[in-house]
Each structure stands twice: as structure tokens, then as C-alpha cells.
Amino acid sequence: MTSVTVVIGAGSIGQAIARRVSSGKHVLLADLRQENADAAAKVLSEAGFDVSTTVVDISSRESVHALVEAATAIGDVTGVVHAAGVSPSQAPPAVILKVDLYGTAVILEEFGNVIAPGGSCVVIASMSGHRLAALTADQDRLLATTPADALLDLEMLQPDKVTDPLNAYQISKRGNALRVKAESVRWGKRGARVNTMSPGIVITPLAKDELTGPRGEGYRRMIDLSPVGRAGTPDEIASLAALLMGQEGAFITGSDFLIDGGVTASFFYGELQPK
């Protein structure tokens, strides 16, 4: 039976991870835009990977379910890489919550029903989730366990409560890590694992949107005042993903890994501390 790695979001990070974890497997690349999936597929196929493409809108359960059906028609889903989303400069709060928070919850629910024994998933969250102030235990539980289709009805997520795109993004990414922690229990019953990674500033087209957008000055300051003093690369994110998805990471599930060059450390204890 063919083993399938499903890559949701055909951008730089998704491609880099696919290259590290998909040798000998079929790669199903899914993106909101067919042209993005096709461009990534061309690069991967020319590097020797067996690739097909499809379109997915992660904010739609019907679309995600169709992706699951397309993947399982090819073979056993042994890997899921969820690298799709929108940034604070790309969308208003309601869209960010629908795509980044609800969409991730739907992906975890749908793929958690079909993931093969021994399979693994990584969800790309963000260091932004680590900069959000602590939530209450009840808020954590609601973000982690509320069924996806009721998630956006939570009082804490209503438009009068979440008015800023950055706040919507931070809540979404905190929610991703909490949801993965909860889902890892269900995935474990299928013999599968799931973790989140929370990257800092990684040079991708999305990051370039931020660096040239209204938050660009703040982004450059974060890079300059971080302990590492530079942005990351998609290949560095892929190295961590390869550990988490491979046999050497077989004891790791339900966890979140901050990989940000120390920006978060500087935010709490260094020169990036809010005045």
C-alpha cells in the first residue's frame, strides 16, 4: 500500500518539510491556489518525489473532508504537514480566526479519523502564540476541546472581544498548540502522533509580506534584538519537523516546540520587553 504525506500549504516551509520526510512516499500537495500547488509540485517532482496536487480551503470542512478522501484514495496517510494560514497583515480578525484557528481544528478532526498507525503530523503554529498573555484554565480548555464547528461561537472569540488582527493571530496560534495537545490523546488511540512547531521569523513570501507591511519595522527590530540576531530558514524548520515526524521523535506527541532564534526570550527577558 502506498504511504502518503499530505502537505497543506504549498509554501516554502511545507515544501522544505516534504523534502525531509517524504522519500519513498507519495506527496499530496494541497493549497488554496492551484498554481501554488503546481509550482511546488514541479520543484518536488524534478527532485525525484512522486507528487500530485489538489485545491483545499481549510476554512471549509467540506473542502478538508474532500482532501481526506483524495488522500485516502491514494494510500495510507502516514504524514500530515499543516503549513497553511494567513498572517495579521493579510486578513481581518474574523478571517484569521476562521482560517488559522477553525481550519486547524477541522484538519485535526478530519485527519485524526484516518491517520495510519505509526503516522505523525506537524502543525505550524507561531511564536506569536507564546507572546499572548496567559489565558484562564477554562479558556484553555475551551480552545483545546470545543468541537471545531462550535469553536467560533465561543464568547471569547466574538468580534467585540477580538478586534485586532495580531490579537486574532496570537489567539489562533495559542489555540493551535492547545488543540494539538488535546487531539494527541485521540490520535494516540490510532497509534499516531501530532505536535505543533512555533516558528519565529522565517524568510518566506508570507514573512516578506510582513517585513514590507505596516508591521515591518517591528519585525526587523525583533530580528536585530533576538539572541541569534537573524531570521530563520525553511530548512531549519524542516530539520525540527523531521525529528518530530520520524522514528527518533517517536516518544514526542501533544507538544509544542518554539523555534524562533530567541525572540520570545528577548520579549520576556531582553531588549524586546514592552516598555
C-alpha positions in Angstrom: 0.0 0.0 0.0 1.3 3.5 -0.9 2.2 5.7 2.0 1.0 9.3 1.6 2.3 12.6 3.1 -0.3 15.3 2.9 1.2 18.8 2.7 -1.4 21.5 3.4 0.0 24.8 2.3 2.5 24.5 -0.6 4.7 27.4 0.5 8.4 27.4 1.5 8.0 25.7 4.8 5.6 23.0 3.6 7.9 22.2 0.7 11.0 22.0 2.9 9.4 19.6 5.3 8.0 17.5 2.5 11.5 17.0 1.2 12.8 15.9 4.5 10.0 13.4 5.4 8.7 12.0 2.1 11.3 9.9 0.4 9.7 6.8 -0.9 6.2 8.2 -0.2 3.6 9.9 -2.4 3.3 13.6 -1.7 -0.2 15.1 -2.0 0.2 18.9 -2.1 -2.9 20.9 -1.2 -3.2 24.7 -1.4 -5.9 27.3 -1.7 -4.5 28.2 -5.1 -3.9 25.5 -7.7 -1.0 27.5 -9.3 0.9 27.4 -5.9 0.4 23.7 -5.6 1.5 23.1 -9.2 4.7 25.3 -8.8 5.7 23.3 -5.7 4.9 20.0 -7.4 7.2 20.8 -10.3 10.1 21.5 -8.0 9.5 18.3 -5.9 8.9 16.1 -8.9 12.1 17.3 -10.6 13.8 16.3 -7.3 12.6 12.8 -7.6 9.4 12.8 -5.5 6.1 11.3 -6.5 3.7 14.2 -6.3 0.1 15.1 -7.0 -1.9 18.2 -6.3 -5.3 19.4 -5.2 -7.0 22.6 -4.0 -8.2 23.0 -0.4 -9.9 25.8 1.5 -9.1 24.9 5.1 -11.8 27.2 6.4 -14.4 24.8 4.8 -15.0 21.4 6.4 -16.4 20.1 3.2 -13.2 21.1 1.4 -11.0 19.5 4.1 -13.1 16.3 4.0 -12.6 16.1 0.2 -8.9 16.4 0.8 -9.0 13.5 3.2 -10.9 11.4 0.7 -8.4 12.3 -2.1 -5.5 11.3 0.2 -7.0 8.0 1.4 -7.8 7.1 -2.3 -4.1 7.2 -3.0 -3.0 5.1 0.0 -2.4 5.2 3.8 -2.0 8.7 5.2 1.2 8.3 7.3 2.2 12.0 7.4 0.3 15.3 7.6 2.1 18.7 7.4 -0.2 21.6 8.1 1.5 24.7 7.0 -1.4 26.8 5.6 -2.7 30.0 7.2 -2.9 33.8 7.0 -0.9 36.4 8.8 -2.0 39.6 10.6 -1.1 41.8 7.6 -3.1 39.6 5.2 -6.6 39.5 6.8 -9.1 40.9 9.3 -9.6 39.2 12.7 -12.7 37.2 11.6 -10.8 35.7 8.6 -7.7 34.9 10.7 -9.9 33.1 13.3 -11.8 31.2 10.6 -8.6 30.1 8.7 -5.9 29.7 11.4 -8.0 28.6 14.4 -11.1 26.9 13.0 -9.3 25.5 9.9 -6.6 23.8 12.0 -9.2 22.3 14.3 -11.0 20.8 11.3 -7.8 19.4 9.9 -7.0 17.7 13.2 -10.5 16.3 13.5 -10.7 15.1 9.9 -7.2 13.6 9.6 -7.4 12.2 13.1 -10.2 9.9 11.7 -7.9 8.4 9.1 -4.3 8.7 10.1 -2.5 5.4 9.8 -0.9 3.6 12.8 2.7 4.9 13.2 1.6 8.1 11.4 2.5 11.6 12.5 1.5 15.2 12.0 3.1 18.6 12.5 1.1 21.8 12.7 2.9 25.1 12.0 1.8 27.5 14.8 3.8 30.6 15.6 5.9 32.3 18.3 3.0 34.8 18.4 1.1 32.2 20.5 3.8 32.5 23.1 3.5 36.2 23.4 -0.2 36.2 24.3 -0.8 36.8 28.0 -1.9 33.7 30.0 -5.5 32.6 29.5 -7.6 31.1 32.2 -7.7 27.4 32.7 -11.3 27.4 31.4 -10.3 29.4 28.3 -7.5 27.0 27.6 -9.9 24.0 27.9 -12.5 25.6 25.6 -9.9 26.4 22.9 -8.5 22.8 23.2 -11.7 20.8 23.3 -14.7 22.7 21.8 -15.8 20.8 18.7 -14.5 22.7 15.7 -17.9 23.6 14.3 -18.8 25.3 17.6 -15.4 26.9 18.2 -16.1 30.3 16.6 -19.2 30.7 18.7 -17.2 30.9 21.9 -17.8 34.2 23.8 -14.1 34.9 24.0 -13.8 34.9 20.2 -16.7 37.3 19.4 -15.9 40.5 17.3 -16.3 42.8 20.3 -13.6 40.7 22.1 -11.1 40.2 19.3 -10.8 43.5 17.5 -7.1 43.4 16.3 -5.6 41.2 13.6 -2.5 40.5 15.7 -4.6 39.5 18.7 -6.7 37.2 16.5 -3.4 35.6 15.2 -2.0 35.2 18.7 -5.2 33.6 20.0 -5.3 31.3 16.9 -1.7 30.1 17.3 -2.1 29.6 21.1 -5.3 27.7 20.3 -3.4 25.5 17.7 -1.0 24.3 20.4 -3.7 23.7 22.9 -5.8 21.8 20.3 -2.9 19.6 19.3 -2.3 18.7 23.0 -5.9 17.6 23.3 -6.0 15.8 19.9 -2.8 13.9 20.7 -4.9 11.7 23.1 -7.3 10.8 20.3 -4.6 10.3 17.7 -2.7 8.1 20.2 -5.6 5.7 20.2 -4.8 5.1 16.5 -1.1 4.7 17.2 -0.3 8.1 15.7 1.3 11.3 17.0 0.8 15.1 16.5 2.8 18.1 17.5 3.0 21.8 16.9 6.0 23.9 16.0 6.0 27.6 16.7 8.5 29.3 14.3 9.7 32.8 14.7 10.5 35.0 11.7 11.4 32.6 8.8 12.1 34.1 5.4 9.2 33.0 3.3 6.8 35.0 1.0 4.5 35.4 4.0 7.3 36.9 6.1 8.2 39.2 3.3 4.6 40.5 3.3 5.1 41.3 7.0 8.5 42.8 6.6 7.2 45.2 3.9 3.8 45.7 5.6 2.7 48.0 8.4 4.5 45.8 11.0 7.8 45.7 9.1 9.7 47.9 11.4 8.7 45.8 14.4 9.7 42.6 12.6 13.2 44.0 11.7 13.6 45.0 15.4 12.7 41.5 16.5 15.3 40.1 14.3 18.0 42.6 15.3 17.4 42.2 19.1 17.0 38.4 19.2 19.8 36.3 20.7 20.5 34.7 17.3 20.3 38.1 15.5 18.9 36.8 12.2 15.8 35.3 10.7 15.4 31.6 10.2 15.2 29.5 7.0 12.5 27.0 6.0 15.2 24.2 6.1 15.8 24.9 9.8 12.1 24.4 10.5 12.2 21.2 8.4 15.0 19.8 10.4 12.9 20.0 13.6 9.9 18.6 11.7 11.9 15.7 10.5 12.8 14.9 14.1 9.2 15.1 15.3 7.7 13.1 12.4 10.5 10.4 12.3 11.4 7.4 14.4 13.8 9.5 16.6 10.8 11.5 17.7 8.6 8.5 18.5 8.2 9.5 22.2 7.1 13.0 21.4 3.4 13.9 21.0 1.0 16.6 22.1 3.9 19.0 22.4 4.7 22.5 21.1 8.2 23.5 20.0 9.3 27.1 20.0 11.9 27.7 17.2 12.3 31.4 17.0 16.0 32.3 17.4 15.2 33.5 21.0 12.8 36.3 20.0 10.4 35.2 22.7 13.1 35.0 25.3 14.1 38.6 24.4 10.4 39.7 24.6 10.1 38.5 28.2 13.7 39.0 29.5 15.7 41.0 27.0 15.7 44.2 24.9 12.3 43.4 23.3 10.4 43.7 26.6 7.4 46.0 26.2 8.1 49.4 27.8 
